[in-house]
Amino acid sequence: MNERLLQAIDDRRDEVVALTAELIRFPTINPPGEAYRPCAEYLGARLKKSGFETEFIRAEGTPGDTDRYPRVNVVARFNGRSPGACVHFNSHIDVVEAGDGWTVDPFAGIVRDGKVYGRGACDMKGGLAASIIAAEAFLQVFPDFPGAIEISGTVDEESGGFGGVAHLARLGYFSKPRVDHVIIPEPLNKDRICLGHRGVWWAEIETKGEIAHGSMPFLGDNAVRHMGAVLRAFEDELFPALDRKMTRMPVVPEGAKRSTMNINSIHGGQTEDFRPGLPSPNVPDSCRLTIDRRFLLEEDLDTVKGEVIGILDRLKRERTKFDYEIRDLMEVLPLMTERDAPVVKAVAQGIMAIFDREPDYVISPGTYDQKHIARIGHIYDCIAYGPGILDLAHRPDEWVGISDMVESAKVMAIGLNVLLRGTATG
């Protein structure tokens, strides 16, 4: 190991804590997309002081972008003294809502008992801070390095990443020859490398009916009852079939090695948000169901869709007046970076150096922005690696361990050394 590099990170222990706390204090809640601009500007100013050239890119026209809630991303680049590869650290700055059940202020950035608490501490402002500290320590120790380092803070990952990484990828920010290797510091544990994720298909199913007076439902056709038939068929046929499908992908946790489908929402009838009044006395002529289907490397998207559409078509044949529409909301194919890819081997060297053990190689149960980097940018040398425990994400009293951030920063710095200078030690 390069002791000077590791010492430079140890010397920044207080700095990584302060940076994480400061980032948490920007309430970048998505939706609707609060505080994106000030958080991006804070990051840009910080990185500019370290010698990075910074850009702010607003994703105008993407979902949710308005003058009140602009989708502002920051991309910073430090060019080395000679040509070489570019390593890009990408972190999302948006967080989910705090929710109830907290014992601390979720946006105060409280430091206690070796942890930094707050919404986004784990997912993933602690990882963003660790990547910045890793890069700054590397620049101090190896000012003559070849190649380039990029760091981005992007928006909207929690809602699909369309105003963040997807937008930047379409503009060429995640494409060769600009970028060669990408590390996304998502919280997958400090001694694990995440190679990719399962596939996802989001869709909205709408059953149709005919409105009538609620006192005479026989004069109408109840769309909610039709949706009930859909749900029964899913319970009796589809869910058991999905549970029998297993993957060779190293997905964590264990239950995610099977195909899954979640019912995200269901809405039917008129005046749905009627509190504190009463709903309209009508037979509902529409009912909408949103599904979240996660699928495996061994499955293809046409089959995944066909399993659902086949049930709906059968109900249309067998059930009186049954009619439906289905709308695709999002499609993402499964991804798995090969273990012998350069970025995987470089970060693995860092994990072995710091923890004296081989890393665990895992697949995320849910998608993250690697999907856009591969699908749009065609960069496949990409992994997720960062501090934090995935199970803490989106929960009350979310936290990230200080020692975990420091150790992860060391792993990232060693990975930089391997990818840019060809060595873990020199």
Secondary structure, DSSP 4 states (H G I P E B T S, - for coil): --HHHHHHHHTTHHHHHHHHHHHHTS--BTTTTTTHHHHHHHHHHHHHHTT-EEEEEE-TTSTT--SSS--EEEEEEEE-SEEEEEEEEEEE--B----S--SS-TTS-EEETTEEESTTIIIIIHHHHHHHHHHHHHHHH-TT-EEEEEEEEE--GGGTSTTTHHHHHHTTTTSTTT-SEEEE--SS-TTEEEEEE-EEEEEEEEEE-B--BTT-GGGSB-HHHHHHHHHHHIIIIIHHHHHT-B-SS-BSSGGGGB-EEEEEEEEESS-SS-TTS---SB--SEEEEEEEEEE-TTS-HHHHHHHHHHHHHHHHHHSTT--EEEEEEEEE--EE--TTSHHHHHHHHHHHHHHSSPPEEEEESS--THHHHHHTT----EEE--SS-GGGTTSTT-EEEHHHHHHHHHHHHHHHIIIIIS-S--
